[in-house]
């Protein structure tokens, strides 16, 4: 009898749930229709191509297709882990992204904090416009400018020569120069655009908190440290989780446009290695296997960072 009663209760509950969903759909059908293009995009461009992951476990031949290419198991994974470029590409990928976390992630926060303290509207808008502009410049143009500025006699080369007391040819020919050039050119390109989300978060802070702090005698630095930063902390944490979740990924387009055989030692990352093996050497299965390894590690980093954040700050993605 208990089972029978329980089954009837669950059935009634499911019917009520379906009726609620049906009523909500009729009431907000236009909002549901707006979701369809987004779902279609994800299905076609994100989930559909995942079938191609199978070629990481096959000796893929384009003429045979996905289904007819012979299975080879973990052959290409073993080839990558035991290959001569495994240590170099993993190390360079991690170091470039750690540099990005240390300098590129913190710079927009500092800029947003400084802009938030500016009272002159004209000056503030001027600074914002100047810092936003590089984000809208084509990546090809950006890398072209970097090549010009870092060639022999270029403005950046002259500055480096002045402070080091030595003469350099193109800075992009020195392995030790690649990481600083890549990181700080990225900051210049994105600092203004990335600061928008922090400025948006700061705009929702209750002005009464600042007024109360002023009454207590707090200066600008103390208000920044004890009010502004704690109030935007959830935003910082969420973006930090995403940043850590992308540690094994790099802007390979920019790297490919900047690096050369002289700087492979510090510039060759997993993504650029996949590009060379996959497109230039047509080793599609190997490139897919390496890309899959990178994606799995990124997911693990994202999951671990989110779990740690949820435990200690109660802020998380899910």
CORNORNOR-V609450 format. One record per pair of residues at least 24 apart in sequence whose ideal C-beta (glycine too) atoms are under 8 Angstrom apart, sorted by the first residue. I is the first residue (numbers start at 1). J is the second residue. If there is no record, write none. Layout:
i->[I/I]
j->[J/J]
This chain:
i->[52/53/53/55/55/55/56/56/56/56/56/57/57/58/59/60/60/60/62/72/76/76/76/76/76/77/77/79/79/80/80/80/80/85/85/88/88/88/89/89/89/89/89/90/92/92/92/92/93/93/93/93/93/93/93/93/94/94/95/95/96/96/96/96/96/97/97/97/97/97/98/99/99/99/100/100/100/101/101/101/103/103/103/104/104/104/104/105/105/105/107/107/107/108/108/108/108/108/108/109/109/109/111/111/111/112/112/112/112/113/113/113/113/115/115/116/116/116/117/117/128/130/131/131/131/131/132/132/132/133/134/134/134/134/135/135/135/135/137/139/139/139/140/142/142/142/143/143/143/146/146/146/146/147/147/150/150/156/172/172/172/172/173/173/173/174/174/175/175/175/175/175/176/178/178/178/178/178/179/181/182/182/182/182/186/186/197/197/198/198/198/201/201/201/202/202/202/205/205/233/233/234/237/237/237/238/238/240/240/241/241/241/241/241/241/242/242/244/244/244/245/245/245/245/245/246/247/247/247/248/248/248/248/248/249/249/270]
j->[288/288/292/284/285/288/285/288/289/291/292/285/289/285/285/284/285/288/284/285/285/286/288/289/290/289/293/286/289/286/289/290/293/268/273/264/265/268/268/269/270/272/273/270/266/267/268/269/247/248/249/250/269/270/271/294/247/248/179/266/179/182/183/250/269/246/247/248/249/250/247/179/182/183/183/186/243/243/244/247/183/184/187/183/186/187/190/239/240/243/187/191/194/190/191/192/194/195/198/195/198/236/191/192/195/195/198/199/202/198/224/228/229/195/199/199/202/228/220/224/192/192/191/192/193/195/192/193/196/192/188/189/190/192/189/190/192/193/189/253/254/257/257/185/189/254/254/257/258/172/181/185/258/172/258/177/181/181/258/259/260/263/260/262/263/262/263/262/263/265/266/267/266/258/259/263/266/267/266/258/254/255/258/267/251/254/235/239/232/235/236/231/232/235/228/231/232/231/232/313/315/315/309/313/315/315/317/305/309/302/305/306/309/316/317/302/317/301/302/305/298/299/301/302/305/298/297/298/301/294/295/297/298/301/294/298/294]
